[in-house]
Amino acid sequence: MSRRMVLILAVTCAVAVGNIYFPQAIGPLVAAGLHVSPDSAAAVVTATQAGYTAGMVLLVPLGDRLPHRSFLVVLLALTGLALLAAGSAPALPALVAASTLVGLTTVGAQIVGPLAAGLVSADRQGAVIGTLLSGSTGGMLLARTFSGTLGEWLGWRAPYLIAAVLALLLATVLAFAVPTTTPSSRRRYTALLAGPLRLLRTEPDLRRSCFYQATVFAGFSAVWTCLALLLAGPAYGLGAQAVGMIALVGAATMVCTPLAGCLVDRYGPDPVNLVCMLGVLVSAAILTIGARGGVLGLTSLTLGTLLLDAAMQCGMVANQVRVYALRADARSRLNTAYMTCAYLGGSTGSWLGTHVWGRAGWWGVCLLVALLAALALARHLRALHEFRESPARTRAANADDRGLTHGAGGSDQASYGASVARPRRRPTRRGRGDDDPPGSAAGPPASRRSSRNAVAKKLG
């Protein structure tokens, strides 16, 4: 896959993710333009996020059943039409309905990841996934600034209409730029919907990757949920603009994630995960100084949130590389399970953060982050211990059974998709995997097998 293709896919991630976040910055403008209360206008953001969650569950698994190019083009075209409807909505109910459709269809970033993983060699997956995640981060950060500034100049409808043009233009580009791919599964839609739960049950390394990201993302969400409360409190007396300025510092993670991807390609996901978890623990210690207020406190908040953002995003790169390596024929379903668990962890972290803040203040929030990171670290160390204690012969046999590739330097750690390996069903002679319908298993017919056996007996 060329650098041009990687750039196009990164822009796709930025546009898709940006559609989720840009409505957050124009809520007051929507309230004033449609003559409703700010609380009522907040339903637009809620509808977008609810639609996105539904799209993760209902649409992303289809990435294993449909050709990626046509699927992405259709999704972006539908997103563009939904954004046009939102920008032309005459009243709040119509805007909420259109926003739900925007969230439902703007799941292209979750299709791009499995697509890219299938187009690059194993020793480049980390770097490519890190670049795509940089695009998602950039879309998340820039969308709020873009929509807020544009909304102040041209009104709340302008961000929707321009985002619609971008989505439709990108759909046209992808229709010609993305290569044709063959679907990896033939299962029916209902079976695809149940696939993420089945994979969570059968893939131990998917479960631990989900646990890592859910716990770290929970701490991340707790910090950013309570940071505005801390800055608005007596220790600082600042407004929401200060939170936005600190959030812009997180743009540095756009540089960190490609670097983390290269390290994953070279050393494997587990060492990078370990460093990221330790980074979250260090960030929690730095963030505690923020409770003091003043210049020192504000500096510690900036550095602590920067380290937390970088650790969370780089850990996501490592986890996604591990998850995509589990089963090439089910990457979209694996991604659905992984991202759903991550978002559930983030929602839980926001809820826990507000409750801990009400009882223990900022110190309690930092302790919560450290506790969550310690849980992930304990699980990770246990997995590493189990892998090292397993016999070398078993590890080699399982690695061969999984078809793992070796990264730079010839180390199997650079590409092993799981610390606790387990046998995997081998593909049939025609290359069909576990997802083929009954009766489609390939192989020589019984008559041919019997004739071969007869020839072998004569020769023997």
C-alpha positions as CSV (number, residue, x, y, z in Angstrom):
1,M,0.0,0.0,0.0
2,S,1.5,3.3,-1.1
3,R,1.9,6.4,1.1
4,R,-0.7,8.1,-1.0
5,M,-3.2,5.4,-0.1
6,V,-2.3,5.6,3.5
7,L,-2.8,9.4,3.4
8,I,-6.2,9.0,1.8
9,L,-7.3,6.5,4.3
10,A,-6.1,8.7,7.2
11,V,-8.1,11.6,5.8
12,T,-11.1,9.3,5.6
13,C,-10.7,8.5,9.3
14,A,-10.4,12.2,10.1
15,V,-13.6,13.1,8.3
16,A,-15.6,10.2,9.7
17,V,-14.5,10.8,13.3
18,G,-14.8,14.5,13.0
19,N,-18.5,14.1,12.1
20,I,-19.1,12.8,15.6
21,Y,-17.4,15.6,17.5
22,F,-18.0,18.8,15.6
23,P,-21.7,19.2,16.8
24,Q,-20.3,19.5,20.4
25,A,-18.9,23.0,19.6
26,I,-22.1,24.5,18.0
27,G,-24.7,23.5,20.6
28,P,-25.3,27.1,21.8
29,L,-25.6,28.2,18.2
30,V,-28.1,25.5,17.4
31,A,-30.1,26.5,20.4
32,A,-30.2,30.2,19.4
33,G,-30.9,29.4,15.7
34,L,-33.8,27.0,16.3
35,H,-35.1,29.0,19.4
36,V,-34.8,26.1,21.8
37,S,-33.1,25.8,25.2
38,P,-29.4,24.7,25.4
39,D,-30.5,21.5,27.2
40,S,-32.8,20.6,24.3
41,A,-30.0,21.4,21.8
42,A,-27.7,19.0,23.6
43,A,-30.0,16.2,22.2
44,V,-28.2,16.6,18.9
45,V,-24.9,15.5,20.3
46,T,-26.5,12.6,22.2
47,A,-28.3,11.5,19.0
48,T,-25.1,11.5,17.0
49,Q,-23.3,9.4,19.6
50,A,-26.2,7.0,20.0
51,G,-26.3,6.6,16.2
52,Y,-22.5,5.9,16.2
53,T,-22.8,3.2,18.8
54,A,-25.6,1.6,16.8
55,G,-23.5,1.8,13.6
56,M,-20.6,0.1,15.4
57,V,-22.9,-2.8,16.3
58,L,-25.1,-3.1,13.3
59,L,-22.9,-2.0,10.3
60,V,-19.2,-2.5,11.1
61,P,-19.5,-6.4,11.2
62,L,-20.6,-6.2,7.5
63,G,-17.0,-5.2,6.7
64,D,-16.3,-9.0,6.7
65,R,-19.1,-9.7,4.3
66,L,-19.0,-6.8,1.8
67,P,-16.2,-5.5,-0.4
68,H,-14.5,-2.7,1.4
69,R,-14.4,-0.2,-1.4
70,S,-18.1,-0.2,-2.2
71,F,-19.0,-0.4,1.5
72,L,-16.9,2.7,2.3
73,V,-18.3,4.6,-0.7
74,V,-21.9,3.9,0.3
75,L,-21.3,4.8,3.9
76,L,-19.7,8.1,3.1
77,A,-22.4,8.9,0.5
78,L,-25.1,8.2,3.1
79,T,-23.2,10.3,5.7
80,G,-23.1,13.2,3.2
81,L,-26.8,13.0,2.5
82,A,-27.6,12.8,6.3
83,L,-25.3,15.9,6.9
84,L,-27.2,17.8,4.1
85,A,-30.5,16.9,5.8
86,A,-29.1,18.1,9.2
87,G,-27.9,21.3,7.7
88,S,-31.3,22.0,6.2
89,A,-33.4,20.9,9.1
90,P,-36.2,23.3,9.8
91,A,-36.7,22.3,13.5
92,L,-35.0,20.4,16.3
93,P,-36.8,17.1,15.8
94,A,-35.7,16.9,12.2
95,L,-32.1,17.8,13.2
96,V,-32.1,15.1,15.9
97,A,-33.3,12.5,13.4
98,A,-30.7,13.5,10.8
99,S,-28.0,13.5,13.4
100,T,-28.9,10.0,14.4
101,L,-28.4,9.0,10.7
102,V,-25.1,10.8,10.6
103,G,-23.8,8.9,13.6
104,L,-25.1,5.6,12.3
105,T,-23.3,5.9,8.9
106,T,-20.1,7.7,9.9
107,V,-18.4,4.5,11.0
108,G,-16.0,4.5,8.1
109,A,-12.9,4.7,10.3
110,Q,-13.8,1.3,11.8
111,I,-13.9,-0.1,8.3
112,V,-10.6,1.5,7.2
113,G,-8.6,-0.2,9.9
114,P,-9.4,-3.8,8.8
115,L,-9.0,-2.8,5.2
116,A,-5.5,-1.4,5.8
117,A,-4.5,-4.4,7.9
118,G,-5.3,-6.6,4.9
119,L,-3.4,-4.5,2.4
120,V,-0.1,-4.3,4.1
121,S,2.5,-6.8,5.2
122,A,2.6,-7.8,8.9
123,D,5.8,-5.9,9.5
124,R,4.1,-2.6,8.5
125,Q,0.7,-2.9,10.2
126,G,1.7,-1.0,13.3
127,A,3.1,2.0,11.4
128,V,0.0,2.1,9.1
129,I,-2.5,1.7,12.0
130,G,-0.6,4.4,13.9
131,T,-0.9,6.8,11.0
132,L,-4.7,6.1,10.7
133,L,-5.1,6.7,14.4
134,S,-3.3,10.1,13.9
135,G,-5.9,10.9,11.3
136,S,-8.7,10.1,13.7
137,T,-7.1,12.1,16.5
138,G,-6.7,15.1,14.1
139,G,-10.3,14.8,13.0
140,M,-11.5,14.8,16.6
141,L,-9.4,17.8,17.6
142,L,-9.8,19.9,14.5
143,A,-13.5,19.3,14.0
144,R,-14.4,21.2,17.2
145,T,-12.3,24.2,16.3
146,F,-13.4,24.1,12.7
147,S,-17.1,24.0,13.5
148,G,-17.0,26.5,16.3
149,T,-15.1,29.1,14.2
150,L,-17.2,28.5,11.1
151,G,-20.4,28.5,13.1
152,E,-19.6,31.9,14.6
153,W,-19.0,33.4,11.2
154,L,-21.7,31.7,9.0
155,G,-24.2,30.2,11.5
156,W,-24.7,26.7,12.8
157,R,-25.8,25.2,9.4
158,A,-22.5,25.9,7.7
159,P,-20.4,23.2,9.5
160,Y,-23.0,20.6,8.5
161,L,-23.1,21.6,4.9
162,I,-19.3,21.8,4.5
163,A,-18.9,18.5,6.2
164,A,-21.5,17.0,3.8
165,V,-19.4,18.3,0.8
166,L,-16.3,16.8,2.3
167,A,-18.0,13.4,2.8
168,L,-19.4,13.3,-0.7
169,L,-16.1,14.4,-2.2
170,L,-14.2,11.7,-0.3
171,A,-16.7,9.1,-1.4
172,T,-15.9,10.0,-5.0
173,V,-12.1,9.8,-4.3
174,L,-12.4,6.4,-2.6
175,A,-14.4,4.9,-5.5
176,F,-11.4,5.3,-7.7
177,A,-8.5,5.1,-5.2
178,V,-9.3,2.0,-3.0
179,P,-8.3,-1.3,-4.6
180,T,-10.8,-4.1,-4.9
181,T,-10.8,-6.6,-2.1
182,T,-12.5,-9.9,-1.7
183,P,-14.9,-10.4,1.3
184,S,-13.5,-12.7,3.9
185,S,-16.8,-14.2,5.1
186,R,-19.9,-15.6,3.6
187,R,-22.0,-15.7,6.7
188,R,-25.5,-14.2,6.9
189,Y,-26.1,-10.9,8.6
190,T,-27.5,-12.4,11.8
191,A,-24.5,-14.6,12.2
192,L,-22.2,-11.5,11.6
193,L,-24.0,-9.6,14.4
194,A,-23.4,-12.5,16.8
195,G,-19.8,-12.8,15.7
196,P,-18.2,-10.2,18.1
197,L,-19.7,-11.9,21.1
198,R,-18.6,-15.3,19.8
199,L,-15.1,-14.0,19.3
200,L,-15.0,-12.5,22.7
201,R,-15.8,-15.9,24.1
202,T,-13.3,-17.9,22.0
203,E,-10.3,-15.4,21.6
204,P,-8.5,-14.9,25.0
205,D,-6.2,-12.3,23.4
206,L,-9.2,-10.3,22.2
207,R,-10.5,-10.3,25.7
208,R,-7.3,-9.0,27.3
209,S,-6.8,-6.4,24.6
210,C,-10.4,-5.2,25.3
211,F,-9.6,-5.1,29.0
212,Y,-6.4,-3.1,28.5
213,Q,-8.1,-0.5,26.4
214,A,-11.3,-0.3,28.4
215,T,-9.5,0.3,31.7
216,V,-7.0,2.9,30.2
217,F,-9.8,4.7,28.3
218,A,-11.9,4.7,31.5
219,G,-9.1,6.6,33.3
220,F,-8.7,8.9,30.3
221,S,-12.4,9.7,30.2
222,A,-12.5,10.3,34.0
223,V,-9.8,12.8,33.8
224,W,-11.3,14.8,30.9
225,T,-14.7,14.7,32.4
226,C,-13.5,16.1,35.7
227,L,-10.9,18.5,34.4
228,A,-13.4,21.2,33.5
229,L,-14.8,20.9,37.1
230,L,-11.3,21.4,38.5
231,L,-10.5,24.4,36.3
232,A,-13.8,26.1,37.0
233,G,-13.3,25.6,40.8
234,P,-11.7,27.9,43.3
235,A,-8.2,26.6,42.6
236,Y,-8.2,28.1,39.1
237,G,-11.4,30.0,38.4
238,L,-11.0,29.4,34.6
239,G,-13.7,28.7,32.0
240,A,-14.2,26.1,29.3
241,Q,-11.7,27.8,27.0
242,A,-8.9,26.7,29.3
243,V,-10.0,23.1,28.8
244,G,-9.9,23.6,25.1
245,M,-6.4,25.0,25.2
246,I,-5.1,22.0,27.2
247,A,-6.9,19.6,24.8
248,L,-5.1,21.1,21.9
249,V,-1.8,20.0,23.5
250,G,-3.1,16.5,22.8
251,A,-2.4,17.1,19.1
252,A,1.2,15.9,19.9
253,T,-0.2,12.4,20.0
254,M,-0.6,12.6,16.2
255,V,3.2,12.3,16.1
256,C,3.4,9.7,18.8
257,T,1.1,7.1,17.3
258,P,3.0,6.5,14.1
259,L,6.2,6.1,16.2
260,A,4.4,3.7,18.5
261,G,3.3,1.7,15.4
262,C,6.9,1.4,14.2
263,L,7.9,0.2,17.7
264,V,5.1,-2.4,17.6
265,D,6.3,-3.6,14.2
266,R,9.8,-4.0,15.6
267,Y,9.3,-5.3,19.1
268,G,5.7,-6.5,19.2
269,P,2.6,-5.2,20.9
270,D,3.3,-6.4,24.4
271,P,6.4,-4.2,25.2
272,V,4.6,-1.1,23.9
273,N,1.5,-2.0,26.0
274,L,3.8,-2.3,29.1
275,V,5.4,1.1,28.5
276,C,1.9,2.7,27.9
277,M,0.5,1.3,31.1
278,L,3.5,2.6,33.1
279,G,3.0,5.9,31.3
280,V,-0.6,6.1,32.6
281,L,0.6,5.5,36.2
282,V,3.2,8.3,35.9
283,S,0.6,10.6,34.4
284,A,-1.7,10.0,37.4
285,A,1.1,11.0,39.7
286,I,1.8,14.2,37.7
287,L,-1.9,15.1,37.6
288,T,-2.2,15.0,41.4
289,I,0.0,18.2,41.5
290,G,-2.8,19.9,39.6
291,A,-4.9,20.1,42.8
292,R,-2.6,22.8,44.1
293,G,-3.6,25.4,41.6
294,G,-1.4,28.2,40.3
295,V,1.2,28.0,37.5
296,L,2.7,24.8,38.9
297,G,-0.6,23.1,39.0
298,L,-1.6,24.2,35.5
299,T,1.8,23.0,34.1
300,S,1.3,19.6,35.8
301,L,-2.2,19.4,34.3
302,T,-0.8,20.1,30.8
303,L,2.0,17.6,31.1
304,G,-0.1,15.0,32.8
305,T,-2.9,15.1,30.2
306,L,-0.4,15.0,27.4
307,L,1.3,11.9,28.8
308,L,-2.1,10.3,29.4
309,D,-3.3,11.0,25.9
310,A,-0.1,9.7,24.4
311,A,-0.2,6.5,26.5
312,M,-3.8,5.8,25.7
313,Q,-3.4,6.4,21.9
314,C,-0.2,4.4,21.6
315,G,-1.7,1.6,23.6
316,M,-4.6,1.5,21.2
317,V,-2.2,1.0,18.3
318,A,-0.6,-1.9,20.1
319,N,-3.9,-3.5,21.0
320,Q,-5.3,-3.1,17.5
321,V,-2.3,-4.7,15.9
322,R,-2.7,-7.7,18.3
323,V,-6.4,-7.9,17.6
324,Y,-6.1,-7.8,13.8
325,A,-3.5,-10.6,13.9
326,L,-5.9,-13.0,15.5
327,R,-8.0,-13.8,12.5
328,A,-7.7,-12.3,9.1
329,D,-11.1,-13.5,8.1
330,A,-12.9,-11.7,10.9
331,R,-11.1,-8.3,11.3
332,S,-14.3,-6.2,11.2
333,R,-16.0,-8.3,13.8
334,L,-12.9,-8.3,16.0
335,N,-12.8,-4.5,15.6
336,T,-16.4,-4.2,16.6
337,A,-15.9,-6.2,19.8
338,Y,-12.7,-4.3,20.6
339,M,-14.1,-0.8,20.0
340,T,-17.4,-1.5,21.7
341,C,-15.6,-2.6,24.9
342,A,-13.3,0.5,24.7
343,Y,-16.3,2.9,24.4
344,L,-18.1,1.1,27.2
345,G,-15.0,1.5,29.3
346,G,-14.9,5.2,28.5
347,S,-18.5,5.7,29.4
348,T,-18.0,3.9,32.7
349,G,-14.9,6.0,33.4
350,S,-16.9,9.2,32.9
351,W,-19.6,8.0,35.3
352,L,-17.0,6.8,37.9
353,G,-15.1,10.0,37.6
354,T,-18.0,12.3,38.4
355,H,-19.0,10.2,41.4
356,V,-15.4,10.1,42.7
357,W,-15.0,13.8,42.2
358,G,-18.1,14.5,44.3
359,R,-16.6,12.4,47.2
360,A,-12.9,12.8,47.0
361,G,-12.2,15.6,44.6
362,W,-9.3,15.7,42.1
363,W,-7.1,13.5,44.3
364,G,-9.7,10.8,44.1
365,V,-9.9,11.1,40.3
366,C,-6.1,10.6,40.0
367,L,-6.2,7.7,42.4
368,L,-9.0,6.1,40.2
369,V,-6.8,6.5,37.1
370,A,-3.8,4.9,38.9
371,L,-6.1,2.0,40.1
372,L,-7.4,1.3,36.6
373,A,-3.9,1.4,35.1
374,A,-2.7,-1.0,37.9
375,L,-5.5,-3.4,37.0
376,A,-4.5,-3.4,33.3
377,L,-0.8,-3.8,34.3
378,A,-1.5,-6.7,36.6
379,R,-3.4,-8.5,33.9
380,H,-0.6,-7.8,31.4
381,L,2.2,-9.0,33.7
382,R,0.2,-12.2,34.3
383,A,-0.1,-12.8,30.5
384,L,3.6,-12.3,30.0
385,H,4.4,-14.7,32.9
386,E,2.1,-17.3,31.4
387,F,3.8,-17.0,28.0
388,R,7.3,-17.3,29.5
389,E,6.3,-20.3,31.6
390,S,4.9,-22.2,28.7
391,P,7.2,-24.7,27.1
392,A,9.2,-23.4,24.1
393,R,8.0,-26.4,22.0
394,T,4.4,-25.5,22.6
395,R,4.9,-21.9,21.8
396,A,6.7,-22.8,18.5
397,A,3.9,-25.2,17.6
398,N,1.2,-22.7,18.3
399,A,3.0,-20.0,16.5
400,D,3.3,-22.2,13.4
401,D,-0.4,-23.2,13.7
402,R,-1.4,-19.5,13.8
403,G,0.8,-18.7,10.7
404,L,2.6,-15.9,12.5
405,T,5.2,-13.9,10.7
406,H,8.4,-12.7,12.0
407,G,9.2,-9.0,12.4
408,A,12.5,-7.2,12.1
409,G,15.4,-9.0,13.6
410,G,13.7,-12.4,13.3
411,S,12.0,-12.1,16.7
412,D,8.6,-13.9,17.0
413,Q,7.7,-11.4,19.7
414,A,7.5,-8.8,17.0
415,S,4.5,-10.4,15.4
416,Y,2.9,-12.8,17.8
417,G,-0.8,-11.9,18.1
418,A,-1.2,-13.4,21.6
419,S,0.7,-14.1,24.7
420,V,-1.3,-17.2,25.5
421,A,-1.5,-18.9,22.2
422,R,-4.1,-21.6,21.5
423,P,-4.6,-23.9,18.6
424,R,-6.6,-22.6,15.6
425,R,-8.6,-24.4,13.0
426,R,-6.6,-24.9,9.9
427,P,-8.0,-23.6,6.5
428,T,-9.1,-26.2,4.0
429,R,-7.2,-26.8,0.8
430,R,-9.2,-24.2,-1.2
431,G,-8.5,-21.6,1.4
432,R,-12.0,-21.6,3.0
433,G,-12.1,-20.7,6.6
434,D,-14.4,-21.1,9.6
435,D,-17.0,-18.8,8.1
436,D,-18.1,-21.0,5.1
437,P,-21.5,-22.5,5.3
438,P,-21.9,-26.1,6.1
439,G,-21.2,-28.4,3.2
440,S,-18.8,-26.0,1.5
441,A,-15.6,-27.5,2.9
442,A,-13.1,-28.1,0.2
443,G,-10.9,-31.1,-0.4
444,P,-10.7,-34.0,-2.7
445,P,-13.9,-36.0,-3.1
446,A,-14.2,-39.5,-1.6
447,S,-13.7,-41.3,-4.9
448,R,-10.5,-39.5,-5.5
449,R,-9.3,-40.2,-2.0
450,S,-10.1,-43.9,-2.4
451,S,-8.2,-44.1,-5.8
452,R,-5.2,-42.5,-4.2
453,N,-5.3,-44.9,-1.3
454,A,-5.4,-47.8,-3.8
455,V,-2.4,-46.5,-5.7
456,A,-0.5,-46.0,-2.5
457,K,-1.2,-49.7,-1.4
458,K,0.1,-50.9,-4.8
459,L,3.2,-48.8,-4.5
460,G,3.7,-49.8,-0.9
